[in-house]
Amino acid sequence: MTTQVPHAPEPPSRRPWLKPELAVSDFVRRLARALDFWSGPDEQPEEPRMEEIRAWCREAWQQRGRISSLMAIAKAADAYKRLNAAGKDAFFRMLRDDFGVDEERVREAIAAYLSASAEGDGAGDGGGAQVRLNRALESPRLTLFELFNTIPSGIKFLVDLRADLSERLRQDPELAPLEYELQRKLSSFFNLGFLELQRIGWDSPAVLLENLIRYEAVHRIGTWEDLKHRLVSDRACYAFLHPAMPNEPLIFVEVALVQGLADSIQRLLDPTAPDLRPDQADTAIFYSISNAQQGLRGIQFGNLLIKQVVSRLRSEVPNLRTFATLSPLPRFRRDFLDAAVADGTIAEFFEKDEAKRLCDAVEARDVPVAVSTVLAMPNWHRNADAAEALRPGLLRAARHYLAERQHNGHAACPVAHFHGSNGALLARINWLGDTSPHGMEQSAGVMVNYQYELGRFEPQQDEYLRTGHIPVGKVVKAL
């Protein structure tokens, strides 16, 4: 999902020395002054040269364990922050070429390991040879990543570094070793033992609330009043946070307490709707799950988050009986529906009388033309006759896309794959669940309820991982 930044009011100005983007630079200056290194004014240095950054990285690696190493790595991080796109390209090539594994050392270690293994009688140094091979395969970059973690906001620096790196992988596949090493390093920093599940409320720190607005990737938060509506009374927001990034959510889920399964995001988010007392609710709807840090993509938090939030809600609101999502189909039109209309296979999802009714509603000669005509109408969902005629076939097409279509052995829909992997059930497909321009464009307004049934997480997860097909409920089967 692509994070979209809504047009929220500008936050109050802060003192410049508290801005996160200046934290590394400020640290360099303060530490340098303490060492009588810095004598210049508080001005941004000129554009750094790659030769300088390379020298700082090399010094940091060679002098590790000394204060000079800390100074050098801080200057390298400060310089990286000021690089333009071309400069960052050069930085990653420098890490790739100058701080990779020593190939000659690796070949020698492989030869020693094979030689020790060939003896096979226990007399050789097989264990030691394996250790030496493992060490030979560890590049100096790993040490640099560990050193970057020692500076203030170092973990956030590494997360942002991986986000920048990920953007360049497609153009330069030779950067894959850096991506692999950095992901493994971040995975160790962000394991479950370091994560804290926190409920975010209207009284949470302002910077944390600003970041919710910034990172919301599913349903934009347009105003501060909109945000407040999502955090009070019958609403809640839970996030995983890391102690080294206290105001930066890693992933967060927004929850609404309702009666029965919600089928419309517009009604669910309507700020004029009366609030429901938590003790009147029987269902918790997870209506937005956002990965906030692009640099942590591929590091799994979502399944842990949902299961922990379910457990937390059960203890806080004992009357809740159902836990489900109201989820989008972000690629339904792009990856399936438009192609089915173009090649004519969309007609397979309409019964004979349904096809006639649809064609009559828009005076079309056949189903593909009729579907194309309706979808091309501005605000077609407000045309009651055309929308109702389109409904049965489009719901069957959505069911086929969600429950039958596969990509690389799993559900073609990325949201279905996420929830199937977490043990959810495809409970219901909702007609015109999102009538916003974005919802109509990406999924013809269709939304989905994935249900998390207590006690059935594991068997349903096993079924999905074994077959690649998400389990479906009775309502969906009836389609």
TORZALUM-368404 format. One line per field, with one value per residue (C-alpha): residue number from 0; x, y, z. Coordinates in nm, 4 decimals, decimal comma, padded with zeros to 6 digits. Layout:
<recs>
pos	(NUM/...) .
u	(X/...) .
v	(Y/...) .
w	(Z/...) .
</recs>
This chain:
<recs>
pos	(0/1/2/3/4/5/6/7/8/9/10/11/12/13/14/15/16/17/18/19/20/21/22/23/24/25/26/27/28/29/30/31/32/33/34/35/36/37/38/39/40/41/42/43/44/45/46/47/48/49/50/51/52/53/54/55/56/57/58/59/60/61/62/63/64/65/66/67/68/69/70/71/72/73/74/75/76/77/78/79/80/81/82/83/84/85/86/87/88/89/90/91/92/93/94/95/96/97/98/99/100/101/102/103/104/105/106/107/108/109/110/111/112/113/114/115/116/117/118/119/120/121/122/123/124/125/126/127/128/129/130/131/132/133/134/135/136/137/138/139/140/141/142/143/144/145/146/147/148/149/150/151/152/153/154/155/156/157/158/159/160/161/162/163/164/165/166/167/168/169/170/171/172/173/174/175/176/177/178/179/180/181/182/183/184/185/186/187/188/189/190/191/192/193/194/195/196/197/198/199/200/201/202/203/204/205/206/207/208/209/210/211/212/213/214/215/216/217/218/219/220/221/222/223/224/225/226/227/228/229/230/231/232/233/234/235/236/237/238/239/240/241/242/243/244/245/246/247/248/249/250/251/252/253/254/255/256/257/258/259/260/261/262/263/264/265/266/267/268/269/270/271/272/273/274/275/276/277/278/279/280/281/282/283/284/285/286/287/288/289/290/291/292/293/294/295/296/297/298/299/300/301/302/303/304/305/306/307/308/309/310/311/312/313/314/315/316/317/318/319/320/321/322/323/324/325/326/327/328/329/330/331/332/333/334/335/336/337/338/339/340/341/342/343/344/345/346/347/348/349/350/351/352/353/354/355/356/357/358/359/360/361/362/363/364/365/366/367/368/369/370/371/372/373/374/375/376/377/378/379/380/381/382/383/384/385/386/387/388/389/390/391/392/393/394/395/396/397/398/399/400/401/402/403/404/405/406/407/408/409/410/411/412/413/414/415/416/417/418/419/420/421/422/423/424/425/426/427/428/429/430/431/432/433/434/435/436/437/438/439/440/441/442/443/444/445/446/447/448/449/450/451/452/453/454/455/456/457/458/459/460/461/462/463/464/465/466/467/468/469/470/471/472/473/474/475/476/477/478) .
u	(00,0000/00,1223/00,1173/-00,0763/-00,0269/-00,3594/-00,4039/-00,4015/-00,3414/00,0220/00,1465/00,2839/00,6392/00,9127/01,2513/01,4864/01,7214/01,4377/01,3631/01,4370/01,6099/01,8680/01,9345/02,2402/02,3873/02,3383/02,5034/02,8066/02,8527/02,8130/03,0501/03,2980/03,3013/03,3663/03,6730/03,7836/03,7190/03,4510/03,5112/03,2746/02,9302/02,6031/02,5505/02,4688/02,7960/02,8356/02,7352/02,9462/03,1849/03,1749/03,5489/03,4920/03,2056/03,4091/03,6981/03,4691/03,3148/03,6566/03,7811/03,4723/03,5257/03,9004/03,8790/03,5676/03,5605/03,7244/03,5698/03,7126/03,5010/03,1882/03,2808/03,3458/03,0222/02,8193/02,9744/02,9004/02,5353/02,5046/02,6502/02,4177/02,1139/02,2263/02,2860/02,0586/01,9242/02,2370/02,4545/02,2577/02,2979/02,6730/02,6629/02,5018/02,7456/03,0271/02,8916/02,8523/03,2007/03,4215/03,2653/03,1646/03,3092/03,6718/03,6291/03,9801/03,9283/03,5962/03,7567/04,0307/03,7764/03,5644/03,8662/03,9654/03,6110/03,5819/03,9199/03,8304/03,4934/03,6560/03,8664/03,5448/03,7144/03,6865/04,0598/04,0191/03,9255/03,5757/03,4206/03,6910/03,6800/03,3063/03,3503/03,6182/03,3900/03,1041/03,3314/03,4614/03,1051/03,0352/03,0990/03,2388/02,9002/02,7493/02,9876/02,8968/02,5258/02,5953/02,7945/02,5162/02,2905/02,5071/02,4313/02,1217/01,8144/02,0396/01,7661/01,5442/01,8409/01,8807/01,5067/01,5124/01,8343/01,6638/01,3650/01,6021/01,7820/01,4579/01,3713/01,6941/01,6892/01,4904/01,7311/02,0407/01,9943/02,3594/02,2516/02,0672/02,3431/02,3047/01,9272/01,9657/02,2157/02,0191/01,6906/01,8510/02,0019/01,6703/01,4866/01,7061/01,6388/01,2616/01,1807/00,8746/01,0736/01,1488/00,7989/00,5403/00,1675/00,0315/-00,3155/-00,2971/-00,5468/-00,6297/-00,4049/-00,1010/00,2022/00,1321/00,4204/00,2745/-00,0664/00,0973/00,2636/-00,0723/-00,1994/00,1193/00,1305/-00,2397/-00,2333/-00,5876/-00,8373/-00,6933/-00,7238/-00,8293/-00,8497/-00,7652/-01,1362/-01,1343/-00,8407/-01,0111/-01,3236/-01,1079/-00,9583/-01,2467/-01,5544/-01,6399/-01,3089/-00,9535/-00,6094/-00,3361/00,0235/00,3487/00,6277/00,9981/01,1728/01,4333/01,1569/00,9024/00,6925/00,7204/00,4544/00,5824/00,2366/-00,1025/-00,4619/-00,7739/-01,0755/-01,4458/-01,6833/-02,0194/-02,3196/-02,2889/-02,0520/-01,9964/-02,0506/-01,9749/-01,6650/-01,8533/-02,1086/-01,8383/-01,6357/-01,9322/-01,8427/-02,2107/-02,3183/-02,4056/-02,1394/-02,2023/-02,1206/-01,8583/-02,0872/-02,3483/-02,1104/-02,0753/-01,8273/-01,4812/-01,4110/-01,0478/-01,0982/-00,7440/-00,4063/-00,1078/00,2595/00,4175/00,7844/00,8759/01,2191/01,0621/00,8753/00,9032/00,9494/00,6252/00,4288/00,0706/-00,0228/00,1257/-00,0563/-00,4024/-00,3833/-00,2552/-00,5223/-00,7937/-00,6637/-00,6464/-01,0002/-01,1429/-01,0091/-01,1117/-01,4582/-01,5804/-01,9103/-01,7346/-01,8095/-01,6937/-01,3624/-01,3499/-01,2092/-01,3648/-01,0990/-01,0367/-00,9582/-00,6779/-00,6068/-00,9461/-01,0142/-00,6554/-00,5561/-00,8841/-01,2062/-01,0842/-00,9166/-01,2295/-01,4353/-01,1808/-01,1654/-01,5357/-01,5018/-01,6984/-02,0145/-01,9492/-02,0450/-02,4004/-02,7017/-02,9054/-03,1825/-02,9264/-02,7390/-03,0604/-03,1519/-02,8068/-02,8045/-03,1553/-03,0590/-02,7950/-02,9170/-02,6030/-02,5686/-02,3841/-02,2580/-01,8972/-02,0225/-02,2874/-02,0381/-01,7951/-02,0717/-02,1831/-01,8306/-01,7597/-02,0578/-01,9699/-02,1135/-02,2712/-02,3474/-02,6172/-02,7984/-03,0189/-03,1238/-02,7757/-02,6077/-02,8602/-02,8325/-02,4530/-02,4510/-02,4907/-02,2300/-01,9786/-02,0084/-01,9468/-01,6474/-01,5105/-01,5648/-01,3770/-01,0920/-01,0603/-01,1165/-00,9936/-00,7348/-00,3777/-00,0346/00,2780/00,0724/-00,1250/-00,4238/-00,3807/-00,5304/-00,2525/-00,5007/-00,6606/-00,3124/-00,2276/-00,5417/-00,5344/-00,1776/-00,2965/-00,5767/-00,8795/-01,2012/-01,3472/-01,6829/-01,8644/-01,8253/-01,9937/-02,1564/-02,0672/-01,8799/-01,6536/-01,8142/-01,5289/-01,3592/-01,0601/-01,2774/-01,4742/-01,1544/-00,9675/-01,2475/-01,5765/-01,6759/-01,6519/-01,5184/-01,4653/-01,5114/-01,2353/-01,3317/-01,0932/-01,2665/-01,1414/-00,9851/-00,9623/-00,6602/-00,4228/-00,6382/-00,7525/-00,3983/-00,2773/-00,5490/-00,4487/-00,0758/-00,1373/-00,3774/-00,3245/-00,7035/-00,8491/-01,1284/-01,4732/-01,7870/-02,1441/-02,2452/-01,9586/-02,0207/-02,3804/-02,2566) .
v	(00,0000/00,3466/00,5931/00,9084/01,2265/01,4061/01,7814/01,8201/02,1495/02,2420/02,1421/02,4102/02,5136/02,3582/02,4749/02,3707/02,1786/01,9399/01,8454/01,4734/01,5397/01,7592/01,5195/01,3544/01,6849/01,8430/01,5439/01,5754/01,9418/01,8948/01,5999/01,7769/02,0858/01,8647/01,7314/02,0800/01,9616/02,2087/02,5823/02,6999/02,8612/02,6700/02,6465/02,3566/02,2303/02,2292/01,9286/01,6339/01,4607/01,0846/01,0653/01,2165/00,9806/00,6825/00,7940/00,8389/00,4948/00,3363/00,5137/00,4081/00,0449/00,0442/00,2330/00,0600/00,0644/00,4083/00,7546/00,8437/00,5659/00,7175/01,0598/00,9213/00,7223/01,0197/01,2435/00,9821/00,9610/01,3396/01,3634/01,0940/01,2908/01,5833/01,3848/01,4245/01,1224/01,0859/01,1126/00,8372/00,6189/00,6670/00,5961/00,2564/00,1692/00,2643/00,0287/-00,2432/-00,2126/-00,0966/-00,2724/-00,6078/-00,9473/-01,0224/-01,2734/-01,4123/-01,4697/-01,6423/-01,8759/-01,9700/-02,0337/-02,2494/-02,4540/-02,5043/-02,6021/-02,8546/-02,9966/-03,0377/-03,1944/-03,4386/-03,5946/-03,7217/-03,8968/-03,6224/-03,5548/-03,2387/-02,8916/-02,8980/-02,6811/-02,4172/-02,4168/-02,3551/-02,0635/-01,9106/-01,9497/-01,7791/-01,4906/-01,4584/-01,4230/-01,1349/-00,8131/-00,4957/-00,3403/-00,5315/-00,3540/-00,0191/-00,0906/-00,1728/00,1495/00,3556/00,2153/00,3766/00,7358/00,9203/00,8054/00,5394/00,2760/00,5272/00,6142/00,2468/00,2104/00,5122/00,3863/00,0596/00,2495/00,4428/00,1215/-00,0602/00,2084/00,1317/-00,2481/-00,2836/-00,0621/-00,2160/-00,5842/-00,5972/-00,4088/-00,7235/-00,8242/-00,4871/-00,5329/-00,8845/-00,7777/-00,4705/-00,6613/-00,9271/-00,6608/-00,4778/-00,8057/-00,8632/-00,5094/-00,5394/-00,8831/-00,9275/-00,8921/-00,5273/-00,4268/-00,2588/-00,2656/00,0775/00,2255/00,5694/00,8223/01,1864/01,2596/01,0890/01,3076/01,5489/01,4168/01,0652/01,1941/01,3824/01,0607/00,8792/01,1379/01,1109/00,7320/00,6437/00,4457/00,3120/00,5876/00,9361/01,1462/01,4864/01,7027/01,6994/01,6552/01,3495/01,2107/01,2833/01,1003/00,7914/00,7891/00,8440/00,6676/00,3739/00,3939/00,2935/00,2795/00,0340/00,0450/-00,1402/00,0920/00,0345/00,1912/00,3503/00,5123/00,6146/00,8450/00,6492/00,3768/00,0703/-00,0562/00,0473/-00,0674/00,1444/-00,0203/00,0655/-00,0942/-00,1647/-00,3952/-00,6598/-00,6639/-00,3189/-00,3079/00,0583/00,2587/00,5862/00,4992/00,3644/00,6878/00,9269/01,1916/01,2854/00,9326/00,8879/00,7237/00,3745/00,2929/00,0153/-00,2013/-00,1894/-00,3225/-00,6870/-00,6534/-00,4999/-00,3887/-00,3441/-00,0949/00,0225/-00,1459/00,0650/-00,0273/00,3017/00,2365/00,1536/00,0482/-00,2376/-00,3885/-00,7675/-00,7784/-00,9307/-00,7398/-00,7614/-01,1072/-01,0321/-00,6995/-00,8336/-01,1252/-00,9082/-00,6444/-00,9137/-01,0364/-00,6816/-00,5950/-00,9149/-00,8133/-00,4469/-00,5016/-00,8472/-00,8227/-00,8356/-01,1582/-01,0925/-00,9603/-00,8751/-00,6301/-00,3981/-00,4225/-00,2840/-00,4760/-00,2481/-00,4258/-00,5711/-00,3450/-00,3138/-00,6799/-00,8573/-00,6719/-00,4512/-00,7498/-00,9639/-00,6923/-00,6557/-01,0288/-01,0908/-01,3394/-01,1065/-01,2508/-01,5838/-01,4295/-01,3325/-01,5638/-01,5389/-01,3242/-01,1065/-01,0486/-00,9433/-00,7047/-00,5440/-00,5027/-00,3559/-00,1080/00,0575/-00,0523/-00,2579/-00,5529/-00,7831/-00,8103/-00,6869/-00,3734/-00,3220/-00,3559/-00,1233/00,1296/00,1294/00,1566/00,4498/00,6480/00,9276/00,8311/00,5191/00,3863/00,6532/00,5129/00,2651/00,0562/00,0200/-00,0436/-00,3080/-00,4838/-00,4893/-00,6118/-00,9948/-01,0524/-00,8147/-00,9768/-01,3198/-01,1795/-01,0416/-01,3784/-01,5547/-01,3033/-01,3377/-01,7104/-01,8673/-01,6473/-01,7179/-01,5665/-01,7664/-02,0162/-01,7695/-01,5380/-01,2864/-01,0109/-00,8877/-00,8016/-01,1482/-01,3006/-01,0976/-01,1993/-01,5588/-01,5901/-01,4706/-01,7283/-01,5204/-01,6342/-01,4592/-01,3840/-01,1385/-00,9317/-00,5920/-00,4144/-00,0434/-00,0585/00,2300/00,4879/00,7382/00,8193/00,6106/00,3151/00,3224/00,3425/00,0585/-00,1905/-00,0635/00,0131/-00,3478/-00,4112/-00,7297/-00,8572/-01,0949/-01,2554/-01,3665/-01,6523/-01,7190/-02,0626/-02,1045/-01,8898/-02,1827/-02,4345/-02,1668/-02,0399/-02,3940/-02,4433/-02,1272/-02,1964/-02,5519/-02,4732/-02,1068/-02,0562/-01,8489/-02,0245/-01,8806/-01,8478/-01,9453/-01,6052/-01,6009/-01,9635/-01,8693/-01,6355) .
w	(00,0000/-00,0800/00,2041/00,1231/00,3242/00,3755/00,3796/00,7552/00,9362/00,9799/01,3266/01,5580/01,4750/01,6832/01,7850/01,5029/01,7292/01,8126/01,4519/01,3931/01,0605/01,2393/01,5256/01,3664/01,2486/01,5911/01,7569/01,5283/01,6159/01,9897/01,9994/01,7728/01,9941/02,2956/02,1145/01,9962/01,6424/01,5337/01,5321/01,2590/01,2899/01,3169/00,9425/00,7164/00,5622/00,1871/-00,0242/00,0977/-00,1397/-00,1756/-00,1119/00,2320/00,3131/00,1998/00,4216/00,7225/00,6727/00,6392/00,9511/01,1458/01,0452/01,1147/01,4454/01,5814/01,9603/01,9782/02,0053/01,6645/01,5129/01,6680/01,5315/01,1843/01,1545/01,2820/01,0164/00,7490/00,8590/00,8703/00,5195/00,3836/00,5016/00,2847/-00,0339/-00,3334/-00,5239/-00,7364/-00,4278/-00,2531/-00,5626/-00,5331/-00,1585/-00,2091/-00,4889/-00,2520/00,0157/-00,2452/-00,3974/-00,1103/00,1885/00,0444/00,1272/00,0428/-00,2410/-00,2082/00,1632/00,0908/-00,1669/00,0788/00,3545/00,1214/00,0229/00,3868/00,4814/00,1954/00,2802/00,6471/00,5571/00,3161/00,5903/00,7510/01,0427/01,3005/01,2854/01,0796/01,1979/01,0483/01,3173/01,3000/00,9197/00,9295/01,1700/00,9459/00,6441/00,8263/00,9216/00,5672/00,4429/00,6828/00,4958/00,6576/00,5794/00,8717/01,1072/00,9510/01,0032/01,3685/01,4052/01,2474/01,5170/01,7872/01,6844/01,8137/01,6188/01,4676/01,4272/01,2481/01,0264/00,9299/00,8635/00,6325/00,4735/00,3797/00,2408/00,0126/-00,0813/-00,1680/-00,4231/-00,6105/-00,6149/-00,9363/-01,1294/-00,9697/-00,8696/-00,7607/-00,4474/-00,3309/-00,0822/00,0939/00,1108/00,2509/00,5175/00,6200/00,6426/00,8634/01,0861/01,1220/01,1833/01,4872/01,6131/01,5639/01,6998/01,9191/02,2412/02,1617/02,0442/02,2637/02,1869/02,2710/02,2477/02,0899/02,2218/02,1741/02,4739/02,3138/02,2234/01,9394/01,7293/01,7489/01,6372/01,3499/01,2407/01,2377/00,9912/00,7891/00,7692/00,7307/00,4067/00,3676/00,4565/00,4618/00,7760/00,6451/00,9580/01,3261/01,4008/01,1762/01,3738/01,7049/01,5867/01,5214/01,8714/02,1132/02,2482/02,0205/01,8291/01,9083/01,7519/01,8486/01,7317/01,7703/01,8839/01,9396/02,2429/02,0145/01,8023/02,0703/01,8514/01,5256/01,4886/01,3047/01,2136/01,3459/01,3238/01,3613/01,5243/01,5443/01,7947/01,6281/01,6258/01,3552/01,0571/00,9064/00,5293/00,4390/00,5183/00,4624/00,7305/00,9598/00,9428/00,9382/01,2014/01,2441/01,3373/01,7055/01,9185/02,0494/02,4076/02,4175/02,6323/02,3537/02,0883/01,9940/01,7057/01,6631/01,3057/01,1996/00,9179/00,8507/00,8927/00,7864/00,7699/00,8682/00,7879/00,4292/00,5511/00,7510/00,4569/00,4640/00,8425/00,9678/01,2304/01,1048/01,2298/01,5718/01,5875/01,5021/01,7449/02,0283/01,9651/01,9647/02,3001/02,4367/02,3207/02,4694/02,8086/02,7794/02,6240/02,7363/02,5434/02,2050/02,0196/01,6631/01,5339/01,1657/00,9121/00,6579/00,3911/00,0420/-00,2778/-00,3954/-00,7270/-00,8181/-01,1154/-01,2328/-01,2103/-01,2803/-01,3590/-01,6439/-01,8110/-01,7693/-01,9382/-02,2190/-02,3009/-02,2465/-01,9593/-01,7307/-01,8919/-01,7161/-01,3824/-01,4876/-01,5080/-01,8280/-01,6799/-01,5003/-01,8248/-02,0020/-01,7239/-01,7308/-02,1079/-02,1038/-01,8322/-02,0514/-02,3978/-02,4649/-02,7050/-02,4623/-02,1053/-02,1572/-02,3323/-02,0648/-01,7785/-01,9528/-02,0104/-01,6488/-01,5074/-01,7396/-01,6049/-01,3588/-01,0190/-01,1685/-00,8196/-00,7911/-01,0947/-00,9082/-01,2091/-01,3581/-01,0225/-00,9146/-01,2517/-01,2227/-00,8641/-00,8854/-01,1534/-01,0042/-00,6596/-00,8158/-01,0014/-00,6732/-00,5049/-00,7854/-00,7647/-00,3866/-00,3375/-00,6626/-00,8341/-00,7275/-00,7776/-00,6905/-00,4929/-00,2835/-00,3202/-00,6015/-00,3866/-00,1523/00,1242/00,1024/00,1156/00,4272/00,6146/00,4883/00,6124/00,9525/00,9815/00,8791/00,7085/00,4017/00,5652/00,3383/00,0208/00,0476/-00,2468/-00,2686/00,0583/-00,0473/-00,2772/-00,2527/-00,5868/-00,4790/-00,3762/-00,7015/-00,9044/-00,7356/-00,6665/-00,8153/-00,4576/-00,3332/00,0175/00,2187/00,5736/00,6850/01,0139/01,2871/01,4659/01,8156/01,8426/01,4635/01,3831/01,3429/01,1482/00,9025/00,8685/00,8009/00,5383/00,3561/00,3682/00,2434/-00,0439/-00,1237/-00,1049/00,1761/00,3715/00,2895/00,5018/00,4214/00,2852/00,0367/-00,0645/-00,1441/-00,4167) .
</recs>
